[in-house]
């Protein structure tokens, strides 16, 4: 049970970190309505695919973006067709491993943690999760 609680704390930390990235990007780029808009800005070459904004370096990739804060914390997020932020277990594990005090949790513990956080989180497609609105 303690391992699931650790995984639950990791998931909640990821959600908080993702919210902090979202807020910081919208402050730095006032024209940004949603985090997914970074993809359009990069694809139209209005911003670079990889750069630094505020305390975050970012790299736009495929259907998402990877953010790394000054303290080394990594938040990688993909975007669903509707533009919502989505993440999978791999992204949660990477977040945990990149923390100042790394947390290495199993996929099973992460699955249990995500299930315990419903309705805050929802499974948008098999193995992919988003924050409920």
RAHUPE-V550136 format. One record per residue. RES is the residue in three letters. OMEGA is omega in radians with two decimals (none if undefined). D_CENTER is the distance of its C-alpha to the mean C-alpha in Angstrom with 2 decimals. Layout:
<<RES;OMEGA;D_CENTER> <RES;OMEGA;D_CENTER>>
This chain:
<<UNK;-3.14;24.90> <UNK;3.13;23.80> <UNK;3.13;21.40> <UNK;3.09;19.73> <UNK;3.08;19.59> <UNK;3.11;17.95> <UNK;3.11;15.32> <UNK;3.10;15.01> <UNK;3.11;14.61> <UNK;-3.14;11.83> <UNK;3.12;9.89> <UNK;3.07;10.90> <UNK;3.10;9.99> <UNK;-3.14;6.29> <UNK;3.10;6.76> <UNK;3.14;9.02> <UNK;3.10;7.19> <UNK;3.08;4.69> <UNK;3.12;8.25> <UNK;3.08;9.90> <UNK;-3.13;8.35> <UNK;-3.13;9.32> <UNK;-3.12;12.60> <UNK;-3.14;13.39> <UNK;-3.14;13.06> <UNK;3.05;15.24> <UNK;-3.10;17.69> <UNK;-3.14;18.05> <UNK;-3.05;18.39> <UNK;3.13;20.28> <UNK;-3.11;20.65> <UNK;3.07;16.96> <UNK;-3.13;16.86> <UNK;-3.12;13.29> <UNK;3.14;10.33> <UNK;-3.13;11.52> <UNK;3.06;14.75> <UNK;3.14;13.75> <UNK;3.14;14.51> <UNK;3.12;17.90> <UNK;3.13;18.68> <UNK;-3.13;18.15> <UNK;3.10;20.07> <UNK;3.10;22.83> <UNK;3.05;22.96> <UNK;2.96;22.71> <UNK;3.11;20.13> <UNK;3.07;19.77> <UNK;-3.13;17.28> <UNK;-3.07;16.62> <UNK;3.11;17.46> <UNK;3.04;16.85> <UNK;-3.12;16.29> <UNK;-3.11;17.15> <UNK;-3.09;15.69> <UNK;2.86;12.93> <UNK;-3.11;13.76> <UNK;3.02;11.91> <UNK;3.08;12.76> <UNK;3.13;12.71> <UNK;3.04;13.15> <UNK;-3.09;14.55> <UNK;-3.09;12.45> <UNK;-3.08;9.28> <UNK;3.08;8.43> <UNK;3.13;7.84> <UNK;3.07;8.19> <UNK;-3.12;10.54> <UNK;3.13;12.19> <UNK;-3.13;15.95> <UNK;3.07;15.89> <UNK;3.13;14.10> <UNK;-3.08;10.85> <UNK;3.04;8.27> <UNK;3.11;4.53> <UNK;-3.08;4.65> <UNK;2.99;4.00> <UNK;-3.14;7.49> <UNK;3.11;9.69> <UNK;-3.14;12.50> <UNK;3.14;16.06> <UNK;3.11;16.14> <UNK;3.14;13.30> <UNK;3.11;10.99> <UNK;3.10;7.22> <UNK;-3.12;7.24> <UNK;3.13;6.22> <UNK;-3.10;9.17> <UNK;3.14;10.91> <UNK;-3.14;10.91> <UNK;3.08;7.24> <UNK;3.12;7.88> <UNK;3.14;11.14> <UNK;3.09;10.15> <UNK;-3.13;8.25> <UNK;-3.12;11.52> <UNK;-3.12;13.77> <UNK;3.13;12.69> <UNK;3.10;13.46> <UNK;2.97;16.89> <UNK;-2.99;18.31> <UNK;3.05;16.60> <UNK;3.10;16.12> <UNK;-3.11;16.99> <UNK;-3.11;16.87> <UNK;3.06;18.13> <UNK;3.13;16.66> <UNK;3.12;19.36> <UNK;3.09;18.37> <UNK;3.10;14.70> <UNK;3.13;16.22> <UNK;3.13;18.59> <UNK;3.14;16.09> <UNK;3.11;14.08> <UNK;-3.12;17.57> <UNK;-3.11;18.68> <UNK;3.03;16.03> <UNK;0.27;17.34> <UNK;3.08;17.96> <UNK;3.11;14.91> <UNK;3.05;12.83> <UNK;3.10;14.40> <UNK;-3.05;14.65> <UNK;2.98;14.60> <UNK;-3.04;16.22> <UNK;3.09;17.23> <UNK;3.14;14.53> <UNK;-3.01;11.62> <UNK;3.07;10.30> <UNK;3.09;9.43> <UNK;3.13;10.35> <UNK;3.14;14.06> <UNK;none;15.65>>
